[in-house]
């Protein structure tokens, strides 16, 4: 007896598909889901010549009830869409495909509004591009998939859709990543103290000079395939910038409010693309809890194991009192969302305000503005934690230098023994026309941190006068390389914007309140007139240090986890905790990637927009400069640099 194929829907596409299938399978035609799916049905195929989202929600319920696999197909905006193959109870359903398809589109906001209207009114949208030839091509694709499924062969529709251009018949296959927030198949686990526990495991480096546990070759084989696709990708576009001195690749993370570009800047385009994709995945993990469902909504005073927000810095009373300030001062009796993190020093779970564990994205309904401070992605949980710690140190040392106007010792970059770094510096000088000013920003913890300024060699040359950056790493050469590519990689595109909007940035020089977003900070210090604010560094006439004098190079371990334990010992001596919130989502866990948010209470968090500065509660910025001998007494808040920071 031939397997039964339930063919649900109306229109020409259904008719042609029935003709393709009927010679080999028993076909049962159903106009809609008002009639039951027959017993013994092997597969269900739901097809329409139109776009009717409500039908596919009904199909999900019917397939779940019957326990049968099924395939959707429809026509929308000049394209036929067939797939994916949906297995009830498994991640990756028709709603995941719909979400990925709509989010990747440039006009995603309009499409989602239309999708909502069609669902609410249970109506369909007709498409004038449907044709006999195009529908027959879709029917053939579906027939081939049915054959593969019924013969238990590898399928092409599993976590994939086919898109057929109805005008040209161009056919393309696009990967569908299961959506962790999908209302049909998502199923996030509930956040809990137990789920937050971290036991550091061995994480061996790929080679002795690396600080990664997965090779570039291994990662590159999965990153583009699973995450980068113009029609359905979590990341939907990439751009290679050939103007910059180093290899610059930007990928786009589509979000409902617009587009988030993430960049990879290295000495090779292949590595830059991989880095940009990893940055995009990190950003997607940090925007909201996608791996765990937040389960604690309460006030600080009602909780026993919660971090006090003052430990990680808040805005001042004056800031909160400003008209239209987007945040509300923390109150211990006000209820809010909390997520579970883990204290590596205390080896115990701890509750962290959800607003600190994920990005603020510039919106209100919270008590502080939080960015990507301490967020990192790695090939193991330990790798992510290691690099998250380094990012906290990098930003803390930069802001400590700025707020306290520390006259850091300058380092002669030509005393390093790394040929690649020396070539990078020379290329930056000759091709981009910028000199490197390198400073030792290592704080009381002794972990190598650097502050860089690249400065235009020819004052008559158009563009930004200078750009500041920072780096932190056990290997200071890596920190310098990272800061260089971040700085010089932005010069040419930013120079164009700077010249077009020079008057706007000049106004910020006189009115710091106009510095409202991230780009404003770097652009402001592109003005030659702003250079004097960095005189505490640029006019430091002390003898330059060599790399050997600046950094006590210690050999790292073959196991990255041992490097983490060394860092934890340093922080323990300084009574600094390290709290990790696991942001890993199912989307990245499928490839054994991990993403974390690292909080080191007391260290300075980077903020963008001068009105969103956060230093209240962070006494390190007042005391450490004195401990390091830069000033003769502890500082007061009034002593701190009143100008916007120059982190670009």
Secondary structure, DSSP 8 states (H G I E B T S, - for coil): ---EEEEEEESHHHHHHHHHHHTTSEEEEESSTTS---TTEEEEEEEESSB-HHHHHHHHHHHHHHT-EEEEEEEETTEEEEEEEE-TTSS--HHHHHHHHHHHSTTHHHHHHHHHHHHHHT--B--TT--HHHHHHHHHHHHHHHHHHHTT---SSBTEEEEEETTT--EEEEE----TT-TTT---EE--HHHH-------B-SSTT-S-SS-HHHHHHHHHHHHB-TTT-SEEEEEEE-SSSSEEEEEEEEETTEEEEEEEEESSHHHHHHHHHHHHHHHHHHSS--SEE--EEE-GGG-SSB--GGGG-B--HHHHTSTT-S-----TTS-EEEEEEEETTTTEEEEEEHHHHS--TT--SSSS---STTEEEESSHHHHHHHHHHHHHHHHHHHHHHHHT----EE-GGGS--HHHHHHHHHIIIII-EEEEEEE---TT---EEEEEEEES-TTSSS-SEEEEEEE-SSHHHHHHHHHHHHHTTHHHHHHHHHHTHHHHHHHHH-GGG--SHHHHHHHTTSGGGGGGGHHHHT--S--B-HHHH-------SBHHHHHHHHHHHHHHTT---EEEE---HHHHTTT-EEEEEE-TTS----SSGGG---BT-THHHHHHHHTTSSSS---GGGS--S---B-
